[in-house]
């Protein structure tokens, strides 16, 4: 049995709401242990930890098994991509608030207790998000994302929320739906825009919530991902954006970004 209760518990006379944390992983043996430790090491005591594995063959499951007593639910089976796996986790979650931390990411210490405290300030279900460190392969912080409040960025349809920092009320998933698996790269972005357009409250906290580790994707794969992202973002802009001028500017921005990546790739692979 997990060391946490999967039911609401008490601490100092206060009823602790159950928080569900979902980790999605496929062949993530390199970093999964750090992710797991960042969840099970939290000081908050009412956590339901769900791991959705896509059928890993690289030793990931052996690492997960070391911490099985701290995991509420483990599913290991093929899936239809990362967002399908996230949706599986959401369907199994019982918590009042749901956080998703993937196998290349990890939470800051004591952050779940802080998120719960922040959630108590709101009278209606919402989305909490914050700042995120970007870590290189050597474990050093290379950048900290400190996004402006969403109200300033949503008119430009920018990705204003780092997804590894996001905590969503389960009621929101029930009301507006989960991740649209037609989007293979940008479903998290589409979900956040959809939430905003449906009037969901966003609450930004000026605190580092999680860290994202770079690496694991080759330059060639990154180009393909960027191409797909451009196509998906164009469709999302057309679906949610009313201003054709903003749509054109955003699309041009992504195309220029893609062209710059091609030039960089060509210069880095030129024979000496």
C-alpha positions, 0 to 999 in steps of 0.5 A: 500500500502507498504510504499516503492515504488515498482518502482525505486526511487531517493535519493539525485539525485541517482536512487535507484535500487529496492531490493526484500527481500523474507521471507519464513515461516511456523508456525513461530510465535515465531520469525517472528516479529523480522524478519519482523522488521529487513526488514521494519526497514531498512534505504534503501527506495526502497524495495519490501518485499515478504512473502511466508507463507506455510499455518501457523496455529499458529498465524503467519498470525495474526502477519504478518497482523500487518505489512501488510502496509509494505509488498508488496506481501503476499502469504499464501498457502501450498507448497512443502517445503522451496525451493519451497516457495523460488522459489515462492518468486523469481518468484514474485520478481521485484527487481534488487537484491534479498535477502532471509531471513527466519523466524528464521533469521534477518538482521542487521540495514542499511545492505540493503543500504550497499549491494546496495553500494557494488553492484555498484562496480561490472560491472556484475551481481553477488552474494554478501555474508558476515558474520553471527552471530549465536544466541541461544534461549536466544538471545546471540551470540554464534558464528560468521561465518566469512568464507574465500573467496570462491576461497579458499574453493570451491575446497573442496566443502565446504559450504563457503557461509552462505545462510541468508547473500546472495544477488543474482542478479535477472539476475542470477536466470533468467540465471542459474535457481532457487533452485532445489526442488529435494534437500530438505535440500541442494538446497541452497548449490547446487545453490551456487555451480552451480553458481560458476561453471557457472562463476558467480562473488562472492563478499565477504564483511567483515561485519555482514549481518544477524543473524541466531537463533538456536532451533526448531529442536529436536535431533531425527529430526536433525539426520534424517536431517543429514542423508538426507544431507549426501545423498544430498551432495554426489549427489552434489559432484558427479555432480560437483566435478571432483576429486574422492579423494576429493569426498571420503574425503568429504563423509568420513567427513560427515559420521564421523560427523553423527557417532559423533552425534549418540554417543552424542545423545546416551550419552545424553539420557542414563538413570541415 
